[in-house]
Amino acid sequence: MSTTADRIADLAARRAEVVEIAEKRAVDRQHAKGKLTARERIELLLDPGSFTELDEFARHRCTDFGMADNRPYGDGVVTGYGTVDGRQVCVFAQDFTTLGGSMGEAFGLKVLKVMDLALSIGCPVIGINDSGGARIQEGVVSLAHYAELGMRNVRASGVIPQISLLMGPCAGGAVYSPAITDFTVMVDGTSYMFVTGPEVVSAVTGEQTTLDELGGPAVNSEVSGNAHYVGHDEQDAVGWVQTLLGYLPSNNLDPAPVYAAPHGPEPTERDLRLDSLIPDAENQGYDVTEAIRAVVDDGDYLEVQPEYARNIITALGRVDGHSVGVVANNPLVNAGALDIACSEKAARFVRFCDAFNIPLITFADVPGYLPGVAQERNGIVRHGAKLIYAYAEATVPKITVVLRKAYGGGYAVMGSKHLGADVNLAWPTAEIAVMGAVGAVQILHRKALQGAEDRQALAARLVDEYQRTFSNPYAAAERGYVDRVIQPARTRLEVSTALRLLRNKRTVVPTRKHGNIPL
Ligand code: HXC
């Protein structure tokens, strides 16, 4: 009969074997590709010494393909829990060094278990992806577990933050789990994500392409918008996720962490600079991040999808130590006009903030929706509607500041009072109108202009008249569509006062199963 000491020694030996086997495989192949191992990645992400591993003795269950005698521990994934900056998170890291990190039965059960745990205790789950996808030897069992994973992702959506780090291949149906999660972060040079790889594309369509062209980080972050950030290396990607977690609550019922408010009410240099931010020339761009920096604590914010649809900026920051989501038209890219890509980008961000009770601050300077055949054919009607839907649906405190243009549909969608914004502010430079002065004068006074002796002088006079009558914030303020017209330098103070006012906001929404956002 074995003694207690024997049993403890046996456990230690088994543990040593798990680690030894993993390390032997890992160091050679993984590091040579410029990638860390699953355990090294977890160590990088979590507070030192905080990781508790689950199911370390789980083993591959397949007896075919000669694997019965060589069943690696862990089964291609390391799962467990730990802390980031002292806050609880659950984590799984696919281990490419074991069967290519492919999903088999034991692997699947481990991941589902840690996700169920995260959901039951209400903490974020971070999945580190580096995998050959469905384990070929385990056939439908593997596919079943991918589908179960999708089921968990959907159940957890809007309840706990879900973050995917892509640190190697992610292909086939395996891409859909990260795609459902709230944030997807890639790594330059080592990660890629696509439904079918270059060889399949070539066989099916005849197109010749490369891994990078199809699904490298640049394509995913700039063109398709699948990735929210690209780290220049694994450490940078992990650092972004750690910073992100600092802005987020652990779940939809808990508040986000609160930090000390760094500024008092007296205007800062940054505040004062806002008085001269808007150029005199109506079509000249300016850096709207100056306005964002003036309002958020320490001028510090984390931009989400910085390389995608740059005509709109989405970012997380803090005001008086409390997390906020920022949506801002960017006049430096396509004059800040709304198109398909930026409508989707902003709509998803607004919905994320709403799900996790993060108040929204909108900075509007928008000439309207982008005209064009391509936009219409590709569905600007449907996709643009997503942004209206998201703003209208959001019940978190919503504060809007109109900096300059708020024309046409752009006025309505960018956090207008009519879509439920709580506090609407406008700078004196705001132009809230159906369209810009020049366009409006051409339409309203075409005949008069055609018959005018001095056409230019008449046009200039009419534009001036239009601007005084329509292109200002006062018509909207008369009707209460704008609550206050403010000096730009007071924006931080006004926003922070409004956020304090709205801290206990309550909204009653009609009972229903769910709405039907135009997907
Ligand atoms: C079993 C796999 C595997 C897989 C890789 N391996 N993918 N084992 N099932 N899906 C194993 C390899 O046999 C190899 O084992 C080891 O992992 C490393 O793989 P390599 O090919 O040597 O690595 P590399 O050259 O870096 O190439 C990586 C790769 C390639 C591009 C990912 O392995 C590959 O194309 N794999 C298949 C990808 C795929 O089509 N998966 C199915 C997607 S469909 P040894 O023993 O030599 O170390 C899918 C459906 C999901 O996932 C359904 C959701 C509903």
Residues whose N, C-alpha, C, O or C-beta is under 5 A from the ligand:
A	BS01	HXC	F96 L99 G100 S102 S131 G132 G133 A134 R135 I136 L143 Y146 A147 P169 A171 G172 G173 A174
